[in-house]
Amino acid sequence: MAAPLPREVDIVVIGAGAAGIAAARRIAAAGRSVVVIEAAPRIGGRCRTDPALFGVPFDRGAHALYNPDGNPLVKLARGNGFDIAPATASQKIRIGRRNARAGEAEDFLTALVRANRAIDEAARGKADVACAAALPNDLGDWAATVDFVLGPSVTGKELRDLSAMDRARMQERGAAIVCRQGLGALLTRLGGGIPISLGTPATRVAWSNRDVAVDTPAGKIVARAAIVTVSTHVLASGRIAFAPDLPKRQFDAASGLGLGSYDRIALQMDGNPLGLGRDENIIERSKDARTALLVANLGGSSLCTVDVAGKFGADLSAQGEDAMVAFAREWLGGLFGSDAVAKIERSLATRWNADALIGGAMSAATPGAEGGRRLLGEPFGNVFIAGEATHETLYGTVEGAWASGEHAADAALKKIGPAKPPPPQKKPRAKKRHAH
Ligand SMILES: Cc1cc2nc3c(=O)[nH]c(=O)nc-3n(C[C@H](O)[C@H](O)[C@H](O)COP(=O)(O)OP(=O)(O)OC[C@H]3O[C@@H](n4cnc5c(N)ncnc54)[C@H](O)[C@@H]3O)c2cc1C
């Protein structure tokens, strides 16, 4: 609901991504006044659906929901009439122009299990180390693929740049669920009933233990509390001034939880020239980090994405969309032949690192920064930080962002206390009756 900026509310929420929408719904449900201020001209943040370009909705950001049994967004999607379906779990490994043989796929899985165990074991040590330092050094031909699968493809960062303790805490993602209309469209619907002021960046947050004042180009809002849901990149960039300063604990935590890089290169290829199934995932046995994840025939459509991530993905996206599409063509050509690639009719590449309001894909803790998620979520004065980065096990997901928003809303509501009962209404004085 587009809203003029109120001058005063109970709680102001900064950012209308998953965390901000979840927080605002919770506050509104508790009967308190709330406004969400969002710098972008749209709702959704890292959930953004392009409805028209390819004839089918395309999620530029988050695409899958996980943990269908416990994920509240799956229930909300169903309840709001969105089409929800499990994504096919099938994943194949290519070795050059052929599929990996059963024995090779088994070798890869063994390498993956060993690497995962080694990271878990390192995480039980006293000091945090980089995941890469924990890896067995005999992963042979599979070393680069294991790195990609455990690092960039889920966190946006290489294993050498990732905290083992933080990585070991990440909850198994479980079965993936996709939403035909797109997750950006879902968040837009879920934000429908709450007052949201779009194109309204917070520029300064003056805070104390009593109240908060947020400056925006459209005016100042005074509130009893604020929930800040911007990405760790935005928080650490200093683009929002805090007065007093953002406490050092939170600043250091946000800096240690910088965003990894993950982008999607979408290719429309009519006639299924790759000969793959619906939502099928393909990775390759790669020699180095110059690799990608293919997600084919999204939701049964003719749309495929070549996902690039980590340092390689970041360097590629810095070169621009043309270079990204050229890489996707070359990479796919190497795995499926140039005839298949000739069928690409339309393409688009996301560049999340270049989006100043986000600055990357998902938070990933650098070695030594493992405790940062808890610290980041600790309130200061009447300010509560939420967002995917503050969730200790579901970070980097929409579900984690949503849960963090609800959690921050509960904490803020508790802090401001119950609503003051309305002043008692004066009873109208009974008219004196005059005795006759
Ligand atoms: C390419 C990609 C693929 C992904 N895939 C998946 C997936 O398949 N499944 C999954 O679960 N997760 C996935 N994720 C992660 C998921 O998208 C995020 O974890 C989640 O959406 C983050 O939500 P959030 O509310 O924490 O932050 P955001 O969505 O970043 O919301 C923060 C909001 O704050 C706004 N903002 C910034 N500065 C200001 C300011 N000064 N004033 C006001 N507003 C401001 C921003 O515009 C933004 O809307 C993916 C992410 C990317 C980028």
The ligand as an ORCA input file, in Angstrom:
! r2SCAN-3c Opt
* xyz 0 1
  C      20.727    -14.046     -7.089
  C      20.211    -14.480     -5.734
  C      19.659    -15.727     -5.597
  C      19.127    -16.139     -4.353
  N      18.521    -17.344     -4.269
  C      17.842    -17.660     -3.147
  C      16.989    -18.783     -3.126
  O      16.801    -19.472     -4.141
  N      16.333    -19.077     -1.965
  C      16.465    -18.299     -0.853
  O      15.834    -18.622      0.169
  N      17.253    -17.203     -0.852
  C      17.931    -16.859     -1.970
  N      18.672    -15.713     -2.013
  C      18.830    -14.918     -0.772
  C      17.569    -14.089     -0.440
  O      17.174    -13.376     -1.587
  C      17.880    -13.131      0.693
  O      18.408    -13.848      1.800
  C      16.643    -12.343      1.199
  O      15.785    -11.988      0.147
  C      17.127    -11.130      1.968
  O      16.027    -10.400      2.493
  P      16.296     -9.189      3.504
  O      14.977     -8.620      3.854
  O      17.214     -9.615      4.581
  O      17.139     -8.100      2.670
  P      16.796     -7.316      1.294
  O      15.937     -8.150      0.417
  O      18.112     -6.855      0.759
  O      15.949     -6.060      1.807
  C      16.533     -4.880      2.258
  C      15.819     -3.693      1.631
  O      16.380     -2.479      2.146
  C      16.330     -1.499      1.122
  N      17.231     -0.381      1.443
  C      18.571     -0.301      1.272
  N      19.012      0.887      1.726
  C      17.939      1.548      2.214
  C      17.753      2.811      2.851
  N      18.778      3.668      3.066
  N      16.500      3.184      3.229
  C      15.431      2.365      3.008
  N      15.559      1.164      2.410
  C      16.792      0.747      2.040
  C      16.704     -2.272     -0.119
  O      16.302     -1.601     -1.299
  C      15.965     -3.600      0.102
  O      14.681     -3.571     -0.492
  C      19.208    -15.272     -3.235
  C      19.789    -14.001     -3.382
  C      20.265    -13.597     -4.617
  C      20.836    -12.209     -4.763
*
